[in-house]
Amino acid sequence: MTKSKPTEDELEERIARAQEWGQFRQEFGFTQKSLADTLKSIDTDKTGKLPGVSRRTIQMIEAGLIKPHAHTLALFEELKRRHERNKDR
């Protein structure tokens, strides 16, 4: 089964996500590896074959090459929410 090419809207979404993730990492001092480790550590759903997120996945998201799974997006949003809340303290 061949993959279809991403649409223009999907490419724009990937670029926006890549910028968001990169800015978040820089603002809060994460490396790609530490972001992956942190996302893995807050992952409470251990039912999947490979829980957490790898450094390579972070690289591919920030390069705009892939659209992350919904679970990965949820983990990132949770981490982002926690850091934004603590930033105001």
C-alpha positions in Angstrom: 0.0 0.0 0.0 1.5 3.3 -1.0 1.3 6.5 1.0 -0.6 9.4 -0.5 1.2 12.7 -0.7 0.2 15.2 2.0 -2.2 17.9 1.0 -1.2 21.6 1.2 -3.2 22.0 4.4 -1.5 19.0 5.9 1.9 20.4 5.0 1.0 23.8 6.6 -0.2 22.0 9.7 3.1 20.0 9.9 5.2 23.2 9.6 3.2 25.0 12.2 3.5 22.0 14.6 7.3 21.8 13.9 7.6 25.5 14.9 5.5 25.1 18.0 7.5 22.1 19.2 10.8 23.8 18.5 9.8 27.0 20.2 8.5 25.1 23.2 11.8 23.1 23.5 13.9 26.3 23.3 11.7 28.3 25.7 11.8 25.6 28.4 15.4 24.3 27.8 14.6 20.8 26.4 16.8 18.9 24.0 15.1 16.6 21.6 16.2 13.6 23.8 15.0 15.2 27.0 11.7 16.1 25.5 11.2 12.5 24.3 12.2 11.2 27.8 9.8 13.6 29.5 6.9 12.7 27.3 7.7 9.0 28.0 7.7 9.7 31.7 4.3 11.4 31.8 2.7 8.7 29.6 0.3 6.8 31.9 -1.1 4.6 29.1 1.3 1.7 29.1 -1.0 -0.5 27.0 0.8 0.1 23.6 3.7 -2.0 22.3 6.1 0.9 22.5 5.0 3.5 25.2 6.3 7.0 25.0 8.0 8.9 22.3 11.5 8.5 20.8 14.0 11.1 20.0 13.7 10.2 16.3 10.0 10.9 16.5 10.7 14.3 17.9 13.2 15.0 15.1 10.7 13.9 12.4 7.9 16.1 13.9 10.2 19.1 14.1 11.3 18.5 10.5 7.7 18.4 9.4 8.0 14.9 8.0 5.3 13.2 9.9 2.0 13.9 11.6 2.2 12.5 15.2 -0.3 10.0 16.5 -3.1 11.5 18.6 -1.6 10.0 21.8 1.7 11.8 21.1 -0.1 15.1 20.6 -2.1 14.6 23.8 1.2 13.9 25.7 2.7 17.1 24.3 -0.3 19.2 25.1 -0.3 17.9 28.7 3.4 18.7 29.1 2.9 22.1 27.5 -0.1 22.9 29.8 2.0 21.9 32.9 4.9 24.1 31.9 2.7 27.1 31.0 0.9 26.8 34.3 4.2 26.6 36.2 5.7 29.5 34.2 3.3 31.9 35.8 4.3 31.0 39.3 
